[in-house]
Amino acid sequence: MSRKVSKIKLTTAVVTSALLLAGLGGCSRDESTATLLAEAKQYQQKGDQKAALIQLKNAVAKSPEDVEARLALGTLYVETGDPVSAEKELRRAAGLGGASERVLPELARALQAQGKFKESLDELKPELVAKSAPLLALRGDSLLAQNQQAEAKKSYEAALALQPNSGAALMGLARHALVTRDGEAAERYAAEATTKDANNPEVWMFRGGMLRATGKPDEALAAFDKVLALRPQDRNANVEKAYIRVEQGKYAEARAEIEAGRKAAPNSLSVLHAQALVDYTEGKYPAARESLQKILKSAPEHLPSILLAGAVELNLGSNGQAEAYLRKYLAADPNNLYARKLLAQALLKGAQPGDAVAALAPALDNTNDPQLLALAGESYMQARDFGKATALFEKAAKLAPDAAVLHTSLGLSRLSQGDNAKAIDELERAAALDPKSPRALTALVQAELGLKHYDKALAAVAKLEQAQPDNPQTQNLKASVHLAKGDVPAARAAFEKALQLQPTFFPAAANLAQLDLREQKPEAARKRFETVLEKDKKNFGAMAALADLAMLQQKPEEATTWLEKAQAENPDAIPAVLKLGTHYLATKQEAKALTLARKFQASNPSSPDLLDLLGQAQLANNDAQGALDSYSKLVNVLPKSALAQMRLANAHLELKNDSAAAEALKRAVALQPDLLQARVLQANLAMRRGRHDEALAMARDLQQKTPGSPVGFLLEGDLQQTLKKPELAVAAYDKALAITKSGAVLMRSAETLRKMGKTKEAQQRIATWAKQNPEDATVQMYLAESHMAEKQFKPAIAILEALVKRQPNNGAALNNLAWAYQQEKDPRALATAEQAYKIASNNASVLDTLGWMLVEQGNVERGLPLLQKAVGSNPNAPEIRYHLAVGLHKSGDKNGARKELETLLAQNKPFAQLDEARSLLKTL
């Protein structure tokens, strides 16, 4: 099912929300203050709200204790859509002794406009409103917004009993009828309001909203024009007209209405919301986010903005933030089906299919909504429950037999069940129903590709090319088929054509770069990304790829430069911040990571991703309490997230609060039983607490529940090692290796054998694997290092030379090769160390190797600074510090040498040159 958010349905949802919440939205005075108030009133009568606002602000500044000035300013703020400022002024007026019957109505409206319905009810106490029809109606509005429907109706009826012609009470009863799904009563009450209170602009506002909601845009526009005739400066009428123009696709007219509303009320939340909606509908998501952030900063409970913010964040790829907004909205309006669908989409994009099923469940009973059924089907498909998924897609397809998208989803579901023939039939039917739709044909291509029907896949690609000849994505797909077929030249040609069609199409550039890297051409790969940047200097993907390439070449400083530039060029893009922050943490730039995370989390306080980054940065900076605070907020933002609970557990572990960590992990596993990291951490925690049998039971339970995963056996192996039972550890590792042929698992087993003294067996296992898997660089390195540990330098050299030939930019392999050459007195040692230094000039081991060689060869002047830099990078490595001490001694700095040796020996760590270090210290 398409994940793209429907713009029209969002405006419909906003209509419903707006309809239900419409209308919720004593000292001495000197002569100059009185003049200012009089002038303000004159300006208001002329419709010049800006000038009136200036005069009232001047009056308050001149006489801050003047009740009338505060009340007038607060009331004008309500009228011009600035409820936050209005609340401040009206509370001040009340505090100065302003009459309750004058202050309270305006204060209630200011609170309602901010979504503070509970606070407005606290002000509108029953005993205060009992004899006032306007206040009873306002109280009814707040009760209705709090889902207290029966009490709301009583309040409206009481208002109507006091004032039979009360438009506010009749509108309230109409809103109540809408909530209780009595459309006929709603229409009756709304019509009665326009008859009995025809000069009340609020009545016509409500009437226009109902007409808009029932699909009568022209009549609705006429009603809003009536509002403007009665109250020319009513920005809400302009906003409602803008919403209609958006639904009609008349964006220029919509923007004109917004500008008219902005002139009347520059700080109006509703104007900002309308602006955000137009930007969203036109695909200008960053601009929409900016407007919504302004609204939610001053009115965090403004429901229409919360709903729209969820949709915006979903389209920007911030799935966690979208989830947070949409859950908050549904807590206030649980029956909003559109919001529930959006939430499911956010959860599916965030790989939380179980939560998506749960979010949709309340709406699934007896539904005939094919989109809802399809979303549920997609949720079950992502959860790998293909039987339920297929049943839901079948039901949806029967309800909408001509919807190609449903047949596409049904085909993919059947494909996952292994029913290939029916799957292809459904996908072909989808393509026939909508031959110009890229989704159906793309799905067909991918299905044929998965079945290794390469010629059929290419035939489907050809149809896609006919339908969309200028789409670079089609060429990218075509290239993937050629790659699977083993035709690299044809794949390259298709990728190149994609870039001809769209020079900034990053996926094609990235795929070509991967082919370049496979052919050991890193500079060609770099040029691909640089070419994209020449066309689009802000392209985040290209800069991030250049950073990744720099890290691959062990150039962390260059990677930092690229990521800092990417973030600077995209200052509001959260993904750029996350990428940079994660890089800072990976490269031990913890302070920078913390500064960055704090800055952006402060401006995006509800962003789950930024809260997570902040927590990680705080842990890296040894601020476990700060991390606990951040992860506690993360859990509040994402109460259904198992990962958030796991993060919280990590913070508790850092604070040595094992019981709290255990509870958090228990919640994580309950939320997501297949979250392996949480299960592993749970077992390790049990081990740490001395509950060995419990830990092993957890590992074995994991083995039974995930038979196709090696994780349970790896966990048991690690636990057995902790219990000093290496034989049992090796047996567990071997079982894991039987499930997954992994070099990493093999190395765990071999390392355990070495610790048991079975070095020969360990070497034999690794050597056999290395011979069978020459491309496994990690195992090749491990084997070479094993030989070096046994002082078997010649076989280590042979392995490393072969590895460097395949990977000439592997700095670690070059460094080890240089060291092995040195031990064999091979004259190539220094040149090889220099080569490693060019590639990884900040790596402590590389610095140590080159620096030590230079010192041993008498070039202390160049070698010593390298050793000092190496110790600064890795101060806890005893051999490196010993080399530095020798270098200082050779340079004539005996005091410096003594200091380093004393520090080294105080660490009390064993290392190969321990006796030499003690002897050298005695001579000093």
Sequence and secondary structure as in RCSB ss.txt:
>XXXX:A:sequence
MSRKVSKIKLTTAVVTSALLLAGLGGCSRDESTATLLAEAKQYQQKGDQKAALIQLKNAVAKSPEDVEARLALGT
LYVETGDPVSAEKELRRAAGLGGASERVLPELARALQAQGKFKESLDELKPELVAKSAPLLALRGDSLLAQNQQA
EAKKSYEAALALQPNSGAALMGLARHALVTRDGEAAERYAAEATTKDANNPEVWMFRGGMLRATGKPDEALAAFD
KVLALRPQDRNANVEKAYIRVEQGKYAEARAEIEAGRKAAPNSLSVLHAQALVDYTEGKYPAARESLQKILKSAP
EHLPSILLAGAVELNLGSNGQAEAYLRKYLAADPNNLYARKLLAQALLKGAQPGDAVAALAPALDNTNDPQLLAL
AGESYMQARDFGKATALFEKAAKLAPDAAVLHTSLGLSRLSQGDNAKAIDELERAAALDPKSPRALTALVQAELG
LKHYDKALAAVAKLEQAQPDNPQTQNLKASVHLAKGDVPAARAAFEKALQLQPTFFPAAANLAQLDLREQKPEAA
RKRFETVLEKDKKNFGAMAALADLAMLQQKPEEATTWLEKAQAENPDAIPAVLKLGTHYLATKQEAKALTLARKF
QASNPSSPDLLDLLGQAQLANNDAQGALDSYSKLVNVLPKSALAQMRLANAHLELKNDSAAAEALKRAVALQPDL
LQARVLQANLAMRRGRHDEALAMARDLQQKTPGSPVGFLLEGDLQQTLKKPELAVAAYDKALAITKSGAVLMRSA
ETLRKMGKTKEAQQRIATWAKQNPEDATVQMYLAESHMAEKQFKPAIAILEALVKRQPNNGAALNNLAWAYQQEK
DPRALATAEQAYKIASNNASVLDTLGWMLVEQGNVERGLPLLQKAVGSNPNAPEIRYHLAVGLHKSGDKNGARKE
LETLLAQNKPFAQLDEARSLLKTL
>XXXX:A:secstr
   S  HHHHHHHHHHHHHHHTTT      HHHHHHHHHHHHHHHHT HHHHHHHHHHHHHH TT HHHHHHHHH
HHHHTT HHHHHHHHHHHHHTT  HHHHHHHHHHHHHHTT HHHHHHHS HHHHTT HHHHHHHHHHHHHTT HH
HHHHHHHHHHHH TT HHHHHHHHHHHHHTT HHHHHHHHHHHHHHTTT HHHHHHHHHHHHHTT HHHHHHHHH
HHHHH TT HHHHHHHHHHHHHTT HHHHHHHHHHHHHH TT HHHHHHHHHHHHHTT HHHHHHHHHHHHHH T
T HHHHHHHHHHHHHTT HHHHHHHHHHHHHH TT HHHHHHHHHHHHHTT HHHHHHHHHHHHTT   HHHHHH
HHHHHHHTT HHHHHHHHHHHHHHSTT HHHHHHHHHHHHHTT HHHHHHHHHHHHHH TT HHHHHHHHHHHHH
TT HHHHHHHHHHHHHH TT HHHHHHHHHHHHHHT HHHHHHHHHHHHHH TT HHHHHHHHHHHHHTT HHHH
HHHHHHHHHH TT HHHHHHHHHHHHHTT HHHHHHHHHHHHHHSTT HHHHHHHHHHHHHTT HHHHHHHHHHH
HHHSTT HHHHHHHHHHHHHTT HHHHHHHHHHHHHH TT HHHHHHHHHHHHHTT HHHHHHHHHHHHHH TT 
HHHHHHHHHHHHHTT HHHHHHHHHHHHHH TT SHHHHHHHHHHHHTT HHHHHHHHHHHHHHS  HHHHHHHH
HHHHHTT HHHHHHHHHHHHHH TT HHHHHHHHHHHHHTT HHHHHHHHHHHHHH TT HHHHHHHHHHHHHTT
 TTHHHHHHHHHHH TT HHHHHHHHHHHHHTT HHHHHHHHHHHHHH TT HHHHHHHHHHHHHTT HHHHHHH
HHHHHHTT   TTHHHHHHHHHH 
